[in-house]
């Protein structure tokens, strides 16, 4: 799934709802950098956390 995450995509962290909406900044070797509304820039190991991509219909 992580291979499908591209810069600009909107995602949510499955265990950190309070971080809000995140925008993928980069995806290099399974390390996904995401800029979250309420947590700032976070690097996620996609082998440990499965980010949830938002569908077009889910955008605020």
matplotlib code that plots the C-alpha trace (Angstrom):
import matplotlib.pyplot as plt

x = [0.0, 2.8, 4.1, 0.9, 1.4, 2.6, 3.4, 0.3, -2.0, -4.1, -3.9, -4.9, -2.8, -5.0, -3.9, -3.5, -6.9, -6.0, -3.1, -5.8, -5.4, -2.0, -0.4, 2.3, 5.5, 7.7, 7.9, 11.5, 12.3, 9.3, 9.8, 6.8, 7.1, 3.7, 2.7, -0.2, -2.6, -2.0, 1.3, 3.5, 5.9, 6.3, 8.3, 6.3, 7.8, 5.3, 6.3, 4.9, 2.1, -0.5, -1.6, -5.2, -5.5, -8.5, -10.7, -11.7, -15.2, -13.7, -11.9, -13.1]
y = [0.0, 2.4, 2.2, 3.9, 7.0, 9.9, 13.5, 15.6, 12.7, 13.3, 10.6, 10.0, 8.1, 5.2, 5.5, 9.3, 10.8, 14.0, 14.7, 15.6, 15.4, 14.9, 15.6, 13.2, 15.2, 12.3, 8.5, 7.1, 3.5, 3.0, 6.2, 8.4, 12.1, 13.6, 17.1, 16.7, 19.6, 19.3, 17.4, 19.0, 17.1, 13.4, 10.6, 7.3, 3.9, 2.4, -1.2, -0.4, 2.0, 1.7, 5.3, 5.6, 7.5, 9.7, 9.3, 12.3, 12.2, 12.4, 15.7, 18.5]
z = [0.0, 0.9, -2.7, -3.8, -1.6, -3.6, -2.8, -2.5, -1.4, 1.7, 4.4, 8.0, 10.7, 11.9, 15.5, 15.8, 14.8, 16.7, 14.3, 11.7, 7.9, 6.5, 3.2, 1.9, 1.2, 0.1, 0.0, -0.1, 0.6, 2.8, 4.8, 4.2, 5.3, 6.0, 7.1, 9.5, 10.5, 14.2, 14.5, 11.8, 9.7, 10.7, 9.1, 9.1, 8.6, 6.2, 7.3, 10.8, 10.2, 7.4, 6.5, 5.4, 2.1, 1.7, -1.3, -3.4, -1.8, 1.7, 1.2, 3.5]

ax = plt.figure().add_subplot(projection="3d")
ax.plot(x, y, z, "-o")
ax.set_aspect("equal")
plt.show()
